[in-house]
């Protein structure tokens, strides 16, 4: 099964990932942004561009050594190779043309950071007006816990092709591969557009996105989220 099921919802697809200086979208910052843009060639999605940029930290801020150990991104790399936050907003404006489907693995996390960035330095409407697909939500409906990207890579037999390295560009390429395997497994990805699952115990992480429907989701697969009672 191809990804042609998504063609009615978008003219292009942007799969994105961020690495950040911490977990707080208001207190921490994006330090790496990566994306792959795909457009339709007939009924197939073809890659037309790849982006991978380091983002400079504000003022005299420095990375927590734990973040450097996880991502192998250093203060020197951000200082010497990083672009400004305003420059990242320009890139987002070029990527997110009308009718672009935004795809990420654990999209709520990345979108919170991007919304906050655009509120301060760009146009938050770039995100508001686009459909969104969270592949973590899809994966939780299909496989039992654990649900990290590395688990999806392993369960879809992709370990020899892509990796979950905690570098944004590697994780984006892995997410593209996972999305293609998900489409082969079951033709229902379009039903997850603007539908995000969340842990009922902890609630939605960050602010609710107005265009997204949020539904509690467990750790074991069962009734698809889009068929659960109360979903409209």
Backbone bond lengths (Angstrom), bond angles and torsions (degrees), N, CA, C in turn:
res aa  C-N    CA-C-N  psi(-1)  N-CA   C-N-CA  omega(-1)  CA-C   N-CA-C  phi
1 X - - - 1.474 - - 1.530 109.10 -
2 X 1.321 117.53 129.64 1.459 121.85 179.83 1.519 110.04 -87.61
3 X 1.322 114.86 -177.96 1.456 120.88 178.40 1.525 112.05 -88.77
4 X 1.326 117.62 11.66 1.458 121.10 -176.56 1.523 112.78 -60.60
5 X 1.343 117.08 -18.96 1.466 121.07 175.70 1.525 112.37 -57.43
6 X 1.334 116.94 -23.23 1.464 121.37 -177.20 1.528 112.88 -89.23
7 X 1.319 116.88 -7.36 1.463 120.25 -171.24 1.519 112.47 -63.08
8 X 1.321 118.21 -31.30 1.466 121.02 179.65 1.522 112.94 -71.34
9 X 1.320 116.87 -13.72 1.456 120.92 -174.15 1.524 113.77 -105.28
10 X 1.330 117.02 -12.98 1.459 117.86 -174.37 1.526 111.19 -159.04
11 X 1.325 114.69 156.72 1.458 121.59 173.09 1.528 111.12 -97.98
12 X 1.326 116.38 -19.70 1.461 121.36 178.02 1.521 108.55 -152.00
13 X 1.324 115.57 165.46 1.460 122.51 179.71 1.520 108.24 -129.69
14 X 1.322 116.76 132.21 1.464 121.60 173.42 1.521 108.38 -117.78
15 X 1.325 115.94 116.27 1.458 121.55 175.01 1.520 106.44 -97.21
16 X 1.314 117.65 126.10 1.461 120.06 -173.48 1.523 112.03 -133.44
17 X 1.333 114.27 162.08 1.456 121.49 175.90 1.516 108.62 -153.65
18 X 1.319 115.82 150.76 1.458 120.95 176.22 1.517 109.86 -126.53
19 X 1.321 115.94 147.63 1.461 121.47 162.39 1.521 105.86 -108.62
20 X 1.318 116.85 141.02 1.460 120.48 -172.86 1.523 111.04 -130.32
21 X 1.321 115.31 164.86 1.466 120.63 -178.80 1.523 112.28 -79.42
22 X 1.324 117.32 -5.48 1.455 122.96 179.71 1.515 109.34 178.54
23 X 1.324 117.06 -167.15 1.458 121.41 -173.72 1.520 114.28 -98.77
24 X 1.330 117.99 -10.26 1.467 121.43 -177.24 1.519 111.11 -91.31
25 X 1.336 117.15 116.77 1.462 118.46 -177.60 1.523 112.25 -70.88
26 X 1.324 118.18 -18.30 1.467 120.68 176.64 1.523 112.50 -93.07
27 X 1.323 117.42 -27.37 1.460 120.43 -176.56 1.515 114.53 -104.09
28 X 1.322 117.42 -21.13 1.461 121.81 -179.85 1.531 110.15 -109.96
29 X 1.333 116.66 179.02 1.458 120.32 -172.92 1.522 111.54 -136.10
30 X 1.324 115.65 155.97 1.463 121.71 171.76 1.522 108.22 -71.60
31 X 1.333 116.74 129.86 1.467 120.31 177.97 1.532 111.99 -112.93
32 X 1.341 116.56 -16.75 1.465 120.35 173.61 1.524 108.43 -148.02
33 X 1.320 115.68 135.13 1.461 121.53 176.24 1.518 108.27 -126.07
34 X 1.326 115.53 130.06 1.463 120.40 177.12 1.513 109.98 -134.38
35 X 1.312 116.05 149.19 1.464 120.55 179.82 1.523 109.97 -155.86
36 X 1.318 114.83 150.41 1.456 122.57 170.09 1.520 106.67 -121.50
37 X 1.324 117.09 130.01 1.458 121.03 177.48 1.514 109.64 -107.02
38 X 1.330 115.64 132.37 1.458 122.48 179.16 1.523 109.15 -122.36
39 X 1.315 116.12 144.21 1.467 121.27 175.95 1.520 108.51 -129.00
40 X 1.323 114.84 161.89 1.452 120.42 -176.75 1.527 111.51 -77.91
41 X 1.319 115.42 131.32 1.462 123.72 167.66 1.523 105.07 -121.01
42 X 1.316 116.24 94.54 1.454 119.59 -169.20 1.517 109.00 69.23
43 X 1.329 117.03 -124.73 1.463 121.56 178.54 1.522 112.68 -100.98
44 X 1.333 116.92 11.16 1.460 120.36 -179.49 1.522 110.56 -113.50
45 X 1.339 115.32 146.99 1.456 121.19 175.58 1.523 109.14 -93.97
46 X 1.338 116.05 126.09 1.456 122.02 179.84 1.526 110.51 -118.37
47 X 1.313 116.18 139.52 1.460 121.34 178.22 1.521 110.48 -69.84
48 X 1.340 115.66 129.84 1.464 119.79 178.10 1.527 112.10 -115.65
49 X 1.333 117.70 -19.08 1.464 119.14 178.00 1.522 110.63 -159.71
50 X 1.339 114.53 151.85 1.457 122.40 173.94 1.522 108.34 -129.47
51 X 1.321 116.06 139.04 1.464 121.19 -179.39 1.515 108.78 -129.55
52 X 1.329 116.43 136.17 1.461 121.56 174.54 1.519 107.60 -146.76
53 X 1.322 116.32 112.46 1.463 120.89 -175.81 1.526 110.92 -134.32
54 X 1.333 115.55 137.08 1.455 120.41 166.67 1.525 108.12 -81.91
55 X 1.333 116.25 149.13 1.468 121.57 -178.47 1.527 108.68 -119.42
56 X 1.315 116.74 128.50 1.458 121.01 -179.53 1.528 110.91 -63.48
57 X 1.325 116.54 143.36 1.455 121.67 173.65 1.525 109.86 -77.44
58 X 1.318 115.90 155.38 1.468 121.12 179.69 1.520 110.37 -73.78
59 X 1.323 114.96 140.80 1.456 121.12 172.48 1.511 113.61 52.99
60 X 1.330 115.38 -129.35 1.459 121.11 -178.35 1.528 112.62 -102.90
61 X 1.313 116.73 21.48 1.452 119.86 -179.09 1.524 110.79 -64.67
62 X 1.321 114.94 148.39 1.459 121.30 178.25 1.524 109.17 -129.55
63 X 1.326 116.04 155.95 1.455 120.92 -179.55 1.515 111.90 -75.65
64 X 1.319 115.76 143.51 1.459 121.48 169.97 1.538 107.33 -64.79
65 X 1.311 118.57 134.46 1.474 120.44 178.84 1.528 113.08 -54.65
66 X 1.339 117.82 -27.99 1.462 120.61 178.67 1.535 110.96 -66.33
67 X 1.340 116.52 -35.08 1.461 120.38 178.29 1.528 110.39 -69.30
68 X 1.318 116.00 -41.38 1.464 119.89 177.51 1.525 110.74 -63.36
69 X 1.327 116.82 -40.20 1.463 120.35 179.03 1.528 111.16 -64.49
70 X 1.333 117.09 -36.07 1.467 121.64 -178.70 1.518 112.31 -75.00
71 X 1.338 116.37 -44.91 1.464 121.48 -171.38 1.529 114.12 -102.11
72 X 1.340 116.58 -17.39 1.472 122.76 -173.97 1.531 111.28 64.66
73 X 1.323 115.88 20.83 1.461 121.57 173.00 1.523 108.39 -94.18
74 X 1.316 117.45 131.51 1.459 121.52 -176.51 1.531 111.19 -113.30
75 X 1.326 115.58 163.17 1.466 120.50 175.39 1.524 110.52 -58.81
76 X 1.319 116.90 -38.49 1.467 120.90 -179.94 1.529 110.64 -63.11
77 X 1.315 118.04 -42.30 1.467 121.47 178.99 1.520 110.63 -61.46
78 X 1.321 117.20 -43.51 1.467 120.29 179.58 1.521 111.31 -66.43
79 X 1.313 115.99 -39.99 1.462 120.79 -178.04 1.524 111.79 -68.37
80 X 1.327 116.80 -41.81 1.464 120.38 -173.48 1.527 113.29 -90.66
81 X 1.333 117.74 -29.91 1.459 120.85 -174.71 1.527 113.32 -113.16
82 X 1.322 117.34 -11.36 1.455 120.74 -173.56 1.521 113.76 -74.46
83 X 1.334 115.27 150.56 1.460 121.52 173.08 1.527 108.39 -100.70
84 X 1.319 116.92 168.98 1.463 120.85 -179.75 1.522 110.83 -78.04
85 X 1.313 115.45 163.57 1.462 120.30 176.70 1.529 110.64 -64.67
86 X 1.318 116.82 -35.91 1.467 119.88 176.96 1.527 111.03 -63.43
87 X 1.329 116.51 -38.75 1.465 120.05 178.82 1.524 110.93 -65.72
88 X 1.328 116.57 -36.03 1.465 119.54 176.22 1.523 110.67 -64.11
89 X 1.305 117.27 -38.98 1.469 120.38 177.95 1.527 111.49 -62.70
90 X 1.318 117.38 -35.81 1.466 120.98 176.24 1.525 109.87 -64.80
91 X 1.319 117.29 -41.96 1.471 121.41 177.42 1.520 110.43 -61.11
92 X 1.329 116.80 -43.57 1.461 120.52 179.49 1.530 111.15 -61.66
93 X 1.326 116.77 -39.07 1.464 120.62 179.07 1.532 110.86 -64.92
94 X 1.325 116.92 -34.60 1.463 120.92 178.41 1.529 111.60 -73.91
95 X 1.320 116.56 -34.75 1.466 121.39 -178.88 1.520 112.44 -74.86
96 X 1.332 115.95 -45.49 1.462 121.09 -168.51 1.526 111.12 -92.29
97 X 1.310 114.72 64.77 1.458 121.05 174.89 1.532 109.14 -70.59
98 X 1.332 118.46 163.72 1.473 119.89 -178.52 1.520 112.75 -53.61
99 X 1.335 115.32 143.92 1.470 124.65 179.82 1.525 111.85 60.80
100 X 1.344 114.76 44.61 1.458 121.05 173.06 1.521 109.16 -103.92
101 X 1.321 116.49 125.12 1.457 121.59 175.95 1.520 108.66 -82.65
102 X 1.341 116.90 122.04 1.460 122.16 177.80 1.524 108.48 -91.11
103 X 1.326 116.50 124.83 1.465 121.91 -177.07 1.521 109.11 -124.56
104 X 1.322 116.48 136.44 1.467 121.32 174.59 1.521 108.78 -154.03
105 X 1.315 115.61 163.87 1.460 121.73 174.12 1.521 106.73 -100.56
106 X 1.325 116.63 113.72 1.464 124.26 -166.82 1.527 108.51 67.98
107 X 1.321 114.87 58.09 1.463 122.17 -173.42 1.518 112.95 -61.80
108 X 1.331 118.16 -31.29 1.463 120.18 -178.65 1.523 110.84 -55.57
109 X 1.323 117.22 -42.20 1.461 121.75 -178.63 1.525 110.86 -62.27
110 X 1.323 116.94 -53.45 1.468 120.46 -177.73 1.518 111.59 -63.77
111 X 1.324 116.88 -40.27 1.462 120.20 -177.38 1.521 111.97 -66.93
112 X 1.331 118.03 -35.79 1.466 119.99 177.03 1.528 110.53 -60.38
113 X 1.327 116.86 -46.19 1.460 119.92 179.40 1.529 111.40 -64.97
114 X 1.337 116.85 -40.16 1.463 119.54 -178.82 1.524 111.87 -71.16
115 X 1.337 117.23 -38.99 1.466 120.05 175.69 1.523 110.24 -58.67
116 X 1.321 116.24 -46.88 1.469 119.80 -177.19 1.527 110.70 -65.88
117 X 1.327 116.86 -39.22 1.465 120.38 176.44 1.520 111.17 -60.60
118 X 1.335 116.70 -48.27 1.458 120.74 -176.86 1.521 112.47 -69.49
119 X 1.310 117.59 -30.30 1.466 120.03 175.40 1.514 111.39 -60.97
120 X 1.318 116.64 -33.92 1.465 121.27 -175.51 1.529 113.51 -93.32
121 X 1.347 116.29 -31.27 1.460 118.10 -170.18 1.524 115.06 -127.03
122 X 1.333 117.49 -6.14 1.463 118.83 -174.85 1.517 112.86 -150.04
123 X 1.320 116.78 -140.48 1.464 123.50 -176.08 1.526 109.14 -119.66
124 X 1.331 116.28 105.70 1.459 120.29 -177.17 1.524 111.77 -66.62
125 X 1.332 117.92 -17.76 1.455 121.72 176.93 1.519 113.27 -61.94
126 X 1.338 117.02 -19.80 1.458 120.87 176.85 1.522 111.41 -59.42
127 X 1.326 116.54 -32.55 1.461 121.24 179.37 1.517 112.30 -92.40
128 X 1.311 116.89 -37.99 1.470 120.73 -175.59 1.529 112.11 -59.86
129 X 1.291 116.36 -36.53 1.461 120.24 -170.73 1.524 113.93 -92.51
130 X 1.323 117.32 11.40 1.458 120.23 -177.26 1.529 111.30 -115.43
131 X 1.345 118.17 144.83 1.468 120.84 173.14 1.527 109.72 -69.18
132 X 1.341 115.54 153.25 1.467 120.57 -174.19 1.523 110.35 -134.37
133 X 1.328 115.89 140.68 1.457 121.95 -179.68 1.520 108.97 -130.83
134 X 1.336 116.13 122.24 1.459 121.74 178.97 1.526 109.11 -103.12
135 X 1.317 117.40 111.03 1.459 120.26 -177.15 1.519 112.63 -74.19
136 X 1.334 118.57 -19.98 1.460 120.23 172.66 1.521 110.46 -63.22
137 X 1.328 117.36 -41.52 1.460 121.39 176.99 1.526 110.79 -59.89
138 X 1.325 116.68 -44.16 1.462 121.04 178.51 1.526 110.05 -62.26
139 X 1.325 116.47 -46.42 1.459 120.81 -176.81 1.536 111.46 -61.61
140 X 1.331 117.28 -40.49 1.467 120.17 179.79 1.525 111.83 -63.51
141 X 1.314 117.32 -28.19 1.466 120.70 177.33 1.530 112.35 -76.47
142 X 1.324 117.08 -13.51 1.464 120.05 -173.25 1.522 114.51 -113.78
143 X 1.329 117.29 -25.19 1.458 120.87 -176.57 1.527 110.37 -134.88
144 X 1.329 115.35 150.29 1.459 121.01 177.42 1.531 110.83 -74.65
145 X 1.317 115.33 162.11 1.469 123.15 176.08 1.537 109.90 -53.60
146 X 1.364 118.79 143.21 1.474 129.86 7.41 1.525 112.96 -84.44
147 X 1.338 114.99 163.71 1.458 120.02 -169.45 1.532 113.75 -126.50
148 X 1.312 117.96 27.06 1.457 119.87 178.43 1.534 109.81 -74.48
149 X 1.332 115.33 163.87 1.466 119.72 178.64 1.527 110.71 -58.67
150 X 1.325 117.37 -36.72 1.466 119.98 179.68 1.528 110.94 -63.10
151 X 1.336 117.30 -32.90 1.463 120.62 177.18 1.522 110.93 -68.21
152 X 1.333 116.27 -40.24 1.468 120.37 177.58 1.520 110.65 -64.18
153 X 1.321 117.33 -41.45 1.458 121.30 178.07 1.530 110.40 -59.06
154 X 1.329 116.13 -44.44 1.465 120.38 -178.77 1.528 111.18 -67.96
155 X 1.320 117.95 -47.27 1.457 121.21 -175.14 1.527 113.00 -68.39
156 X 1.319 117.50 -25.92 1.464 120.34 176.55 1.535 112.29 -93.02
157 X 1.337 117.34 8.00 1.453 120.92 175.43 1.513 114.11 67.89
158 X 1.330 116.68 37.35 1.464 120.67 -174.90 1.531 113.24 -109.46
159 X 1.323 117.08 7.67 1.466 120.50 -171.80 1.524 113.42 -61.02
160 X 1.331 117.02 -26.67 1.469 120.14 179.94 1.523 112.58 -89.71
161 X 1.335 116.84 1.54 1.466 120.57 -176.65 1.523 113.36 -117.16
162 X 1.341 117.21 -37.14 1.463 121.26 -177.34 1.524 108.85 -138.18
163 X 1.350 116.03 169.28 1.463 119.61 -179.23 1.520 110.56 -142.83
164 X 1.336 115.13 154.96 1.470 123.12 174.47 1.525 106.77 -103.66
165 X 1.332 116.69 86.95 1.467 121.68 -169.72 1.520 113.43 -98.03
166 X 1.335 117.61 -2.25 1.467 122.72 -171.80 1.528 110.93 63.98
167 X 1.322 116.94 26.15 1.450 123.68 163.21 1.512 105.77 -114.32
168 X 1.326 116.30 133.04 1.459 121.07 -168.09 1.523 113.31 -58.52
169 X 1.338 118.23 -40.50 1.463 119.16 -175.84 1.526 111.02 -67.86
170 X 1.336 117.37 -38.59 1.464 120.17 177.12 1.524 110.83 -65.37
171 X 1.330 115.79 -41.12 1.462 119.85 -178.49 1.530 111.42 -69.41
172 X 1.331 117.41 -33.25 1.463 120.21 175.64 1.527 110.75 -64.24
173 X 1.326 116.80 -47.33 1.462 120.46 179.56 1.527 110.73 -61.87
174 X 1.328 116.51 -37.26 1.455 120.29 176.31 1.519 111.16 -65.44
175 X 1.325 116.90 -39.35 1.465 121.16 -179.60 1.526 111.05 -66.60
176 X 1.321 117.11 -38.29 1.472 120.47 175.75 1.528 109.92 -59.28
177 X 1.328 115.81 -46.40 1.467 120.16 -178.86 1.523 111.40 -64.29
178 X 1.335 116.60 -41.27 1.467 121.14 178.54 1.529 110.36 -63.25
179 X 1.321 117.42 -42.67 1.465 120.59 179.52 1.523 111.07 -60.40
180 X 1.316 117.38 -41.67 1.470 120.23 179.74 1.529 110.64 -64.74
181 X 1.325 117.10 -39.50 1.464 120.01 178.40 1.525 111.07 -68.29
182 X 1.317 117.11 -36.92 1.469 120.73 177.49 1.526 110.73 -61.35
183 X 1.332 116.21 -39.98 1.467 120.32 179.66 1.516 111.28 -65.71
184 X 1.330 116.96 -34.79 1.463 120.82 177.00 1.523 111.08 -69.78
185 X 1.337 115.85 -36.67 1.459 121.16 -176.04 1.521 112.46 -68.67
186 X 1.341 116.51 -42.65 1.458 120.55 -176.86 1.520 109.71 -158.79
187 X 1.306 116.59 134.39 1.467 121.37 -174.67 1.525 111.43 -90.23
188 X 1.335 116.48 65.69 1.465 118.54 179.62 1.535 113.27 -137.15
189 X 1.325 117.08 16.76 1.466 119.12 -176.46 1.523 112.24 -58.86
190 X 1.328 117.51 -35.48 1.460 119.95 -178.26 1.523 111.87 -62.04
191 X 1.331 117.54 -24.94 1.465 120.87 -179.39 1.527 112.06 -73.97
192 X 1.323 117.36 -13.80 1.462 121.67 178.73 1.531 112.70 -96.35
193 X 1.317 117.22 -0.65 1.464 118.95 178.80 1.527 109.50 -64.20
194 X 1.319 115.29 127.96 1.473 123.24 -178.45 1.528 112.07 59.50
195 X 1.334 116.52 32.83 1.463 122.93 175.74 1.522 108.11 -131.77
196 X 1.329 116.88 112.00 1.463 121.33 -177.70 1.524 109.51 -115.80
197 X 1.327 116.70 133.48 1.446 121.24 172.66 1.526 110.69 -86.31
198 X 1.337 116.25 155.00 1.457 119.79 176.95 1.528 109.38 -148.00
199 X 1.321 115.43 159.35 1.456 122.20 178.81 1.525 109.48 -77.44
200 X 1.335 116.45 117.89 1.465 120.25 -175.81 1.526 111.79 -62.17
201 X 1.332 117.55 -29.08 1.465 120.86 -178.78 1.518 111.98 -67.25
202 X 1.322 116.35 -37.90 1.466 120.67 -174.64 1.530 113.35 -105.54
203 X 1.317 118.23 -15.00 1.449 121.10 -179.87 1.517 112.69 79.84
204 X 1.313 116.24 -178.10 1.465 122.12 -179.83 1.524 109.34 -69.92
205 X 1.318 115.73 133.13 1.465 120.73 178.73 1.525 109.57 -80.51
206 X 1.328 115.55 118.60 1.462 119.49 -178.26 1.515 111.58 81.69
207 X 1.317 116.38 -162.21 1.459 121.53 -178.82 1.518 110.99 -80.78
208 X 1.324 115.87 151.12 1.457 120.01 175.06 1.527 109.55 -77.24
209 X 1.303 116.11 135.49 1.460 122.00 177.08 1.525 107.42 -84.06
210 X 1.303 117.22 128.10 1.469 121.10 -170.66 1.523 112.97 -61.19
211 X 1.324 118.21 -31.21 1.464 121.01 -177.27 1.524 113.19 -85.42
212 X 1.331 117.19 -5.75 1.470 122.27 -175.07 1.524 110.30 -103.60
213 X 1.331 116.45 139.75 1.458 122.77 171.45 1.527 107.87 -95.55
214 X 1.319 115.86 131.43 1.463 121.30 -178.57 1.523 109.60 -109.87
215 X 1.331 116.54 129.89 1.461 122.36 -178.34 1.529 108.69 -131.73
216 X 1.346 118.91 133.27 1.473 120.34 177.00 1.520 110.92 -58.21
217 X 1.335 115.06 141.29 1.459 120.48 -175.94 1.523 109.62 -138.69
218 X 1.325 117.00 133.47 1.452 121.53 -178.29 1.514 113.13 -86.52
219 X 1.325 115.33 -170.35 1.457 121.33 -177.12 1.522 113.07 -97.53
220 X 1.316 117.11 -6.07 1.455 120.84 -179.85 1.529 109.31 -120.15
221 X 1.324 117.84 141.95 1.468 119.84 179.04 1.524 110.86 -67.64
222 X 1.305 115.66 149.11 1.461 121.75 179.23 1.509 109.12 -164.30
223 X 1.326 115.93 -126.94 1.459 120.05 175.46 1.525 108.75 -65.54
224 X 1.325 118.56 129.52 1.474 119.27 178.11 1.523 111.37 -54.63
225 X 1.304 115.58 145.05 1.456 120.63 -175.60 1.525 111.55 -56.49
226 X 1.322 116.67 -36.41 1.468 119.87 -177.09 1.530 112.83 -74.18
227 X 1.343 117.79 -7.87 1.464 121.43 177.72 1.524 112.58 -106.28
228 X 1.316 116.89 -0.79 1.458 118.75 -176.80 1.519 111.73 -67.35
229 X 1.329 115.01 145.62 1.467 121.19 179.42 1.519 109.15 -59.45
230 X 1.309 115.72 135.57 1.455 120.22 178.37 1.508 113.25 95.87
231 X 1.355 116.95 -13.57 1.460 118.51 177.48 1.517 110.19 -78.30
232 X 1.306 116.61 130.15 1.463 122.22 177.72 1.522 109.64 -126.85
